[in-house]
């Protein structure tokens, strides 16, 4: 059991570092609103500062966003403690917590979140995001899968 928690902790640290290093590279090599096309009409780096949450919602409400972030992190840690046997919970939570920490560091120390990845799909530009957002998104998808698997198991056990 201890080994799981060590891996969980190391995963969070490494992913958070990876996110922060990617943002440092962008900040040190791009001017605000600069863009570099990586794959024409599909992928580019576009340096933005986001003072809100996802898609800019709650823009300027930094204290509220930080509180929500901290509550989410505490909730996920409690879930892990209460459901020690769930590897999927451990993986999904480590991704979500890593992303939350990465963006929390930006909010606290930079006053905004550094976003820089931009996709264009079907001639429509998607919102700009960062690696922390990617970790959170993948973690939430895995968390939802886990919930569906648990509810399916409960239905099967009640028959």
JOLINKA-V983450 format. One record per residue. N is the residue number from 1. PSI is psi in whole degrees, 0 to 359 (NA if undefined). Layout:
BEGIN
((N/PSI) (N/PSI))
END
This chain:
BEGIN
((1/319) (2/323) (3/320) (4/316) (5/327) (6/314) (7/317) (8/311) (9/315) (10/321) (11/314) (12/314) (13/312) (14/316) (15/322) (16/317) (17/316) (18/315) (19/312) (20/322) (21/318) (22/322) (23/322) (24/319) (25/316) (26/311) (27/321) (28/343) (29/355) (30/150) (31/153) (32/134) (33/5) (34/152) (35/149) (36/122) (37/125) (38/316) (39/115) (40/133) (41/22) (42/305) (43/132) (44/159) (45/131) (46/109) (47/117) (48/158) (49/127) (50/116) (51/2) (52/201) (53/207) (54/134) (55/22) (56/7) (57/154) (58/30) (59/131) (60/358) (61/55) (62/314) (63/316) (64/316) (65/318) (66/317) (67/316) (68/316) (69/310) (70/319) (71/318) (72/317) (73/314) (74/317) (75/313) (76/322) (77/319) (78/321) (79/317) (80/317) (81/321) (82/340) (83/62) (84/333) (85/349) (86/106) (87/324) (88/322) (89/319) (90/315) (91/310) (92/319) (93/321) (94/324) (95/313) (96/314) (97/319) (98/312) (99/319) (100/316) (101/316) (102/313) (103/329) (104/318) (105/315) (106/312) (107/317) (108/316) (109/339) (110/345) (111/358) (112/164) (113/135) (114/119) (115/145) (116/355) (117/128) (118/126) (119/147) (120/120) (121/127) (122/47) (123/21) (124/124) (125/126) (126/161) (127/145) (128/140) (129/187) (130/182) (131/322) (132/318) (133/323) (134/316) (135/315) (136/314) (137/312) (138/318) (139/318) (140/319) (141/314) (142/322) (143/318) (144/318) (145/317) (146/317) (147/316) (148/321) (149/318) (150/318) (151/327) (152/318) (153/319) (154/320) (155/318) (156/322) (157/337) (158/354) (159/NA))
END
